[in-house]
């Protein structure tokens, strides 16, 4: 695809190599069609031409969640977009480490939220994925929202973090050929040993008893011990299983066994062009194609509306709701275009251009890439209690140039908008 006038390339969300998934949300159990890369380019080019004719409307792609039909479809060698569970690290060896893995406010290890496979037409970003993590504490999210107004602090305190990873077509971890989508695909290399409790971060700490279990933090080691590893550790020692340490040493094509029962449930993310939706179609299909009930979504929307004060807020919310109503189960809105802007639920709490920092690696500008909607929380089973995790939208900004560098995972920027900007910070 051609570059936009400002030099920002449009990103083919989910990527050419995975294959554009042409699927419907009308309950049809038919086979999904996988288009070859060249046809995908033609499809997206056609969409762009239509957009140009329609007053240059933003090319918005929506993300929806469904339970995966096959477990292997979410393995890293399939380059998935997914939510919940554990991340399918693109570079499985050089993972984020140290303070990058923890909430800057409470110090707890961050929990995996979702990832988006979004390559761009640059040689060094043939494969490109964005990974979002957050602290599960609402108190920390309130503090995060407060801290982000301190414009470009030297040491930002964040409870939501996003990492960008990208690879050349020829790389140490994957074949240069597209995945076969038949469950036989294996990566070229092995991955780092992961934490036995969360299955998310690198397991640098080894259990001194069994020398088998690995942990990303002392807290996860304690939690694993209390949840049953105390018994397992003694059993491993008594059986003298010297081959056991190899069990967690790689994360190649195997499924990582995770001890934690607090991870968010795992879903596969499918995509649809927003232009394919109409309010009439959604109303017709709402009763037959819903993982979360329409009444539950509508109730959440009304409860949010009740928190807004003033005409500006209600007008902003009305615009937001009108757009979301076309596809109420969307959890993600994607548009990596230099002119694209997020869909803000509220007029307050929006950043100015000056509030968005430059890339910390190349010092170039950041651009809006995607936003995460609160509907995701219903799929995760988060309760609607006073202290439960909640947000109006999480907006992800990434380096406009998607710059290279020696660091495998580069931290990008998240703007948090809460449903009540006047919420008391603990």
C-alpha positions as CSV (number, residue, x, y, z in Angstrom):
1,X,0.0,0.0,0.0
2,X,1.1,3.5,-0.6
3,X,2.3,5.8,2.2
4,X,0.0,8.4,3.5
5,X,0.9,12.1,2.9
6,X,2.4,12.4,6.4
7,X,4.6,9.3,5.9
8,X,2.6,7.0,8.1
9,X,1.9,3.6,6.6
10,X,-1.4,2.0,7.0
11,X,-1.1,-1.3,9.0
12,X,-2.7,-4.5,7.8
13,X,-4.2,-5.5,11.2
14,X,-3.5,-9.2,11.9
15,X,-1.1,-9.3,9.0
16,X,-0.6,-10.7,5.6
17,X,1.1,-13.9,6.7
18,X,-1.7,-15.0,9.1
19,X,-4.2,-14.5,6.2
20,X,-7.1,-12.1,6.3
21,X,-10.0,-13.8,8.0
22,X,-13.2,-13.1,6.1
23,X,-15.8,-14.3,8.6
24,X,-19.2,-13.3,9.8
25,X,-20.8,-12.7,13.2
26,X,-24.2,-14.0,12.2
27,X,-23.9,-17.5,13.7
28,X,-22.9,-19.1,10.4
29,X,-20.8,-22.2,11.1
30,X,-19.3,-22.3,7.6
31,X,-15.6,-22.4,6.8
32,X,-13.6,-19.2,7.1
33,X,-11.9,-18.2,3.9
34,X,-8.2,-17.5,4.0
35,X,-7.1,-15.2,1.2
36,X,-3.5,-15.3,-0.2
37,X,-1.4,-12.2,0.5
38,X,-1.8,-10.7,-3.0
39,X,-5.6,-10.9,-2.8
40,X,-5.5,-9.4,0.6
41,X,-3.6,-6.4,-0.7
42,X,-6.2,-6.0,-3.4
43,X,-9.0,-6.2,-0.8
44,X,-7.5,-3.6,1.4
45,X,-6.7,-1.4,-1.6
46,X,-10.3,-1.6,-2.6
47,X,-11.4,-0.6,0.9
48,X,-9.0,2.4,0.7
49,X,-10.5,3.5,-2.6
50,X,-13.9,3.4,-1.1
51,X,-12.8,5.4,1.9
52,X,-11.3,8.0,-0.4
53,X,-14.6,8.3,-2.2
54,X,-16.5,8.6,1.0
55,X,-14.9,11.9,2.2
56,X,-11.8,10.1,3.3
57,X,-13.3,8.3,6.3
58,X,-11.0,6.6,8.6
59,X,-10.3,2.9,7.8
60,X,-11.4,1.4,11.1
61,X,-11.0,-2.3,11.9
62,X,-12.9,-3.8,14.8
63,X,-11.8,-6.6,17.1
64,X,-14.2,-9.2,18.4
65,X,-13.6,-12.1,20.8
66,X,-14.5,-15.7,20.4
67,X,-13.4,-18.9,22.0
68,X,-10.6,-20.5,19.9
69,X,-11.7,-23.5,17.9
70,X,-8.2,-25.0,18.2
71,X,-5.7,-24.5,20.9
72,X,-2.8,-24.4,18.5
73,X,-4.3,-21.3,16.7
74,X,-3.1,-19.2,19.6
75,X,0.5,-20.4,19.7
76,X,3.1,-17.9,18.8
77,X,4.1,-19.6,15.5
78,X,0.5,-18.7,14.3
79,X,1.1,-15.0,15.0
80,X,-2.3,-14.6,16.8
81,X,-4.2,-11.7,18.0
82,X,-5.8,-12.7,21.3
83,X,-7.0,-11.5,24.7
84,X,-6.5,-13.1,28.2
85,X,-4.6,-16.2,29.1
86,X,-0.8,-15.8,28.6
87,X,1.0,-13.8,25.8
88,X,2.2,-15.5,22.7
89,X,5.5,-13.7,22.6
90,X,6.7,-12.8,19.1
91,X,10.4,-12.8,20.2
92,X,10.3,-15.7,22.7
93,X,13.8,-15.1,24.1
94,X,14.5,-11.4,24.7
95,X,11.4,-10.7,26.8
96,X,10.8,-7.5,28.8
97,X,12.5,-7.7,32.2
98,X,13.1,-5.8,35.5
99,X,10.7,-2.9,36.3
100,X,9.1,-3.2,32.8
101,X,7.2,-6.2,34.1
102,X,5.7,-4.7,37.2
103,X,3.1,-2.0,38.0
104,X,5.1,1.2,38.8
105,X,2.5,2.0,41.5
106,X,2.1,-1.1,43.6
107,X,5.1,-3.1,42.4
108,X,3.1,-6.2,41.5
109,X,3.7,-8.2,38.3
110,X,1.5,-6.9,35.5
111,X,-1.2,-9.2,34.0
112,X,-1.6,-9.9,30.3
113,X,-4.6,-8.1,28.8
114,X,-4.3,-8.6,25.0
115,X,-2.1,-8.6,22.0
116,X,-2.5,-7.5,18.4
117,X,-0.6,-8.8,15.4
118,X,-0.1,-5.7,13.2
119,X,2.8,-5.8,10.7
120,X,3.5,-2.8,8.5
121,X,5.2,-2.5,5.1
122,X,8.7,-2.1,6.4
123,X,11.3,-4.7,5.9
124,X,12.2,-4.8,9.6
125,X,8.6,-5.1,10.7
126,X,7.4,-8.0,8.5
127,X,6.2,-9.5,11.8
128,X,5.0,-6.9,14.3
129,X,2.9,-7.4,17.5
130,X,1.8,-5.1,20.3
131,X,1.3,-6.5,23.8
132,X,-0.8,-4.8,26.5
133,X,-0.4,-5.5,30.2
134,X,-2.1,-3.9,33.2
135,X,-2.4,-4.1,36.9
136,X,-5.7,-5.6,38.1
137,X,-6.0,-3.1,40.9
138,X,-8.5,-0.2,40.2
139,X,-6.6,1.9,42.8
140,X,-3.5,1.7,40.6
141,X,-5.5,2.6,37.5
142,X,-6.9,5.6,39.2
143,X,-3.4,6.7,40.2
144,X,-2.2,6.0,36.6
145,X,-4.9,8.2,35.2
146,X,-3.9,11.0,37.7
147,X,-0.1,10.6,37.0
148,X,-0.5,10.8,33.2
149,X,-1.4,14.5,33.5
150,X,2.1,15.2,34.8
151,X,3.4,15.9,31.4
152,X,6.4,13.7,30.4
153,X,7.7,13.0,33.9
154,X,11.3,11.7,34.1
155,X,10.1,8.5,35.9
156,X,6.5,7.8,34.8
157,X,4.3,5.7,37.1
158,X,2.1,3.5,35.0
159,X,-0.2,0.6,35.7
160,X,-0.9,-0.1,32.0
161,X,2.0,-0.8,29.7
162,X,2.2,-1.7,26.0
163,X,5.2,-3.3,24.2
164,X,6.0,-3.4,20.5
165,X,8.0,-6.2,19.0
166,X,8.9,-6.6,15.3
167,X,11.0,-9.0,13.3
168,X,12.3,-9.4,9.7
169,X,10.8,-12.1,7.5
170,X,14.0,-14.1,7.9
171,X,14.6,-14.4,11.6
172,X,15.8,-17.0,14.2
173,X,12.3,-18.0,15.4
174,X,10.0,-18.7,12.5
175,X,9.8,-20.0,9.0
176,X,9.8,-17.4,6.2
177,X,6.8,-19.2,4.8
178,X,3.2,-18.5,5.9
179,X,1.7,-20.7,8.6
180,X,-0.2,-23.8,7.3
181,X,-3.1,-23.4,9.7
182,X,-3.4,-27.2,10.2
183,X,-1.8,-27.6,13.7
184,X,1.5,-28.9,12.3
185,X,3.4,-25.6,12.4
186,X,6.4,-25.4,14.7
187,X,8.7,-22.4,15.3
188,X,12.4,-22.5,14.4
189,X,13.7,-21.8,17.8
190,X,12.9,-22.3,21.5
191,X,11.9,-19.6,24.0
192,X,12.9,-18.5,27.4
193,X,11.7,-20.4,30.5
194,X,8.6,-18.7,31.8
195,X,7.2,-18.2,35.3
196,X,5.5,-21.4,36.6
197,X,2.8,-19.3,38.3
198,X,1.7,-16.7,35.7
199,X,3.2,-18.1,32.5
200,X,3.8,-14.5,31.3
201,X,7.2,-13.2,32.4
202,X,10.6,-14.7,32.2
203,X,11.3,-17.2,35.1
204,X,14.7,-16.0,36.3
205,X,14.2,-17.3,39.8
206,X,14.5,-21.1,40.3
207,X,12.9,-23.0,43.2
208,X,15.7,-24.0,45.5
209,X,13.9,-27.1,46.6
210,X,12.9,-29.0,43.4
211,X,15.1,-26.9,41.0
212,X,12.1,-27.3,38.5
213,X,9.7,-24.5,39.1
214,X,10.7,-21.0,37.9
215,X,9.3,-17.6,38.9
216,X,9.3,-14.0,37.7
217,X,9.0,-12.6,41.2
218,X,9.1,-13.6,44.9
219,X,5.4,-12.9,45.2
220,X,4.6,-15.5,42.5
221,X,6.8,-18.0,44.1
222,X,5.0,-17.5,47.4
223,X,1.6,-17.8,45.7
224,X,2.6,-21.0,44.0
225,X,4.0,-22.5,47.2
226,X,0.7,-21.8,49.1
227,X,-1.4,-23.1,46.2
228,X,0.1,-26.5,46.2
229,X,3.7,-26.4,45.1
230,X,4.8,-27.2,48.7
231,X,3.5,-30.7,48.2
232,X,4.8,-31.0,44.6
233,X,8.2,-29.8,45.6
234,X,8.6,-32.5,48.2
235,X,7.3,-35.2,45.8
236,X,9.8,-34.1,43.1
237,X,12.7,-34.2,45.6
238,X,11.7,-37.6,46.9
239,X,11.5,-39.1,43.4
240,X,14.8,-37.5,42.4
241,X,13.5,-36.4,39.0
242,X,16.7,-35.0,37.6
243,X,15.2,-34.6,34.2
244,X,12.4,-32.3,35.5
245,X,14.3,-29.0,35.2
246,X,14.0,-29.3,31.4
247,X,10.3,-29.3,31.6
248,X,10.0,-25.5,31.7
249,X,13.2,-24.6,29.9
250,X,11.6,-24.0,26.5
251,X,8.4,-22.6,25.2
252,X,8.7,-23.7,21.6
253,X,5.5,-25.3,20.3
254,X,4.3,-26.7,23.7
255,X,1.4,-25.4,25.8
256,X,2.7,-23.7,28.9
257,X,1.2,-25.1,32.0
258,X,0.3,-22.3,34.3
259,X,-0.5,-22.7,38.0
260,X,-2.3,-19.4,38.5
261,X,-6.1,-19.4,38.5
262,X,-6.4,-15.6,38.4
263,X,-5.5,-15.1,34.7
264,X,-8.2,-13.6,32.6
265,X,-10.0,-16.2,30.3
266,X,-8.4,-16.7,26.9
267,X,-10.1,-15.6,23.6
268,X,-9.1,-15.4,20.0
269,X,-9.6,-12.0,18.4
270,X,-11.2,-11.9,15.0
271,X,-11.5,-8.8,12.9
272,X,-14.1,-7.0,10.8
273,X,-14.1,-3.8,8.8
274,X,-16.4,-1.3,10.6
275,X,-18.0,-0.3,7.3
276,X,-19.5,-3.8,7.0
277,X,-21.8,-3.1,10.0
278,X,-25.1,-1.4,10.2
279,X,-27.4,-0.8,13.2
280,X,-30.1,-2.8,11.5
281,X,-27.9,-5.9,11.0
282,X,-26.7,-5.9,14.6
283,X,-30.3,-5.7,15.9
284,X,-31.3,-8.6,13.7
285,X,-28.4,-10.8,14.9
286,X,-28.1,-9.7,18.5
287,X,-30.3,-12.5,19.9
288,X,-28.4,-15.3,18.1
289,X,-24.8,-14.2,18.2
290,X,-23.8,-13.0,21.6
291,X,-21.3,-14.2,24.2
292,X,-22.5,-11.3,26.4
293,X,-26.1,-10.4,26.4
294,X,-27.3,-7.2,24.7
295,X,-29.1,-6.2,27.9
296,X,-25.9,-6.5,29.9
297,X,-24.0,-4.2,27.4
298,X,-26.9,-1.7,27.4
299,X,-27.0,-1.7,31.2
300,X,-23.3,-0.9,31.4
301,X,-23.7,1.9,28.9
302,X,-26.6,3.4,30.8
303,X,-24.7,3.2,34.1
304,X,-21.8,5.1,32.5
305,X,-24.2,7.7,31.1
306,X,-25.5,8.3,34.6
307,X,-22.0,9.3,35.8
308,X,-21.7,12.1,33.2
309,X,-22.5,15.7,34.0
310,X,-23.1,18.5,31.6
311,X,-24.2,18.8,28.0
312,X,-20.7,18.3,26.5
313,X,-20.3,15.0,28.2
314,X,-23.7,13.7,27.1
315,X,-23.1,14.8,23.5
316,X,-19.7,13.1,23.5
317,X,-21.3,10.0,24.9
318,X,-24.2,10.0,22.5
319,X,-21.7,10.2,19.6
320,X,-19.7,7.3,21.1
321,X,-22.7,5.2,21.7
322,X,-24.1,5.8,18.2
323,X,-20.9,4.5,16.7
324,X,-20.5,1.5,19.0
325,X,-24.1,0.5,18.6
326,X,-23.3,-0.7,15.1
327,X,-21.3,-3.5,16.6
328,X,-21.8,-3.5,20.4
329,X,-19.6,-6.5,21.1
330,X,-16.4,-4.9,19.7
331,X,-13.6,-4.8,22.2
332,X,-11.0,-3.0,20.1
333,X,-10.9,-0.3,17.4
334,X,-7.8,-0.2,15.2
335,X,-6.7,2.5,12.8
336,X,-3.0,3.2,12.3
337,X,-3.3,6.3,10.1
338,X,-1.5,9.5,10.8
339,X,-4.8,11.4,10.7
340,X,-6.9,8.9,12.7
341,X,-8.2,9.9,16.1
342,X,-9.6,7.7,18.9
343,X,-13.4,7.6,19.5
344,X,-13.6,9.3,22.9
345,X,-16.6,8.4,25.2
346,X,-16.2,11.6,27.1
347,X,-15.2,15.2,26.3
348,X,-13.1,15.5,29.6
349,X,-10.0,13.6,30.1
350,X,-8.8,13.8,26.5
351,X,-5.1,14.5,26.0
352,X,-3.8,17.4,23.9
353,X,-1.1,16.9,21.4
354,X,1.4,18.1,23.9
355,X,0.3,15.5,26.4
356,X,1.4,12.7,24.1
357,X,5.2,12.2,24.5
358,X,7.6,11.5,21.7
359,X,9.1,8.0,21.1
360,X,11.6,7.4,23.9
361,X,13.9,5.5,21.4
362,X,14.0,7.6,18.3
363,X,12.4,10.9,19.6
364,X,10.0,10.9,16.7
365,X,6.2,11.5,17.1
366,X,3.8,8.9,18.4
367,X,0.5,8.2,16.5
368,X,-2.8,6.6,17.6
369,X,-2.9,2.9,16.7
370,X,-5.8,1.4,18.6
371,X,-8.1,1.6,21.6
372,X,-9.5,-0.9,24.0
373,X,-13.1,-0.7,25.0
374,X,-14.6,-1.6,28.4
375,X,-16.7,-4.4,26.8
376,X,-13.6,-6.5,27.2
377,X,-14.2,-6.7,31.0
378,X,-17.5,-8.6,30.5
379,X,-15.7,-11.3,28.5
380,X,-13.2,-11.5,31.4
381,X,-16.0,-11.8,34.0
382,X,-15.0,-8.7,35.9
383,X,-17.8,-7.7,38.3
384,X,-19.5,-4.3,38.2
385,X,-18.5,-3.5,41.8
386,X,-17.4,-0.2,43.2
387,X,-13.7,-1.3,43.4
388,X,-13.7,-3.5,40.3
389,X,-11.5,-2.7,37.3
390,X,-13.1,-0.3,34.9
391,X,-12.3,2.3,32.2
392,X,-14.0,4.4,29.6
393,X,-11.3,3.6,27.0
394,X,-7.6,2.7,26.9
395,X,-5.9,4.4,23.9
396,X,-2.6,3.1,22.6
397,X,-0.1,5.4,20.9
398,X,2.9,4.0,19.1
399,X,6.0,5.3,17.3
400,X,4.9,6.7,14.0
401,X,8.1,5.3,12.3
402,X,7.8,2.0,14.3
403,X,11.6,2.5,14.8
404,X,14.2,-0.2,14.9
405,X,16.8,-0.7,17.6
406,X,18.6,-3.3,19.6
407,X,15.8,-3.7,22.2
408,X,13.4,-6.5,21.3
409,X,10.4,-5.1,23.1
410,X,10.0,-1.3,23.0
411,X,7.6,0.3,25.5
412,X,4.9,2.5,23.8
413,X,2.4,4.8,25.4
414,X,-1.1,4.3,26.8
415,X,-3.6,7.1,27.6
416,X,-6.2,6.1,30.3
417,X,-9.7,7.7,30.2
418,X,-11.9,6.7,33.1
419,X,-15.6,6.9,33.2
420,X,-15.4,9.5,36.0
421,X,-12.4,11.8,35.7
422,X,-13.2,13.3,39.1
423,X,-12.7,10.0,40.9
424,X,-10.8,10.2,44.1
425,X,-7.2,9.1,43.9
426,X,-6.3,6.8,46.8
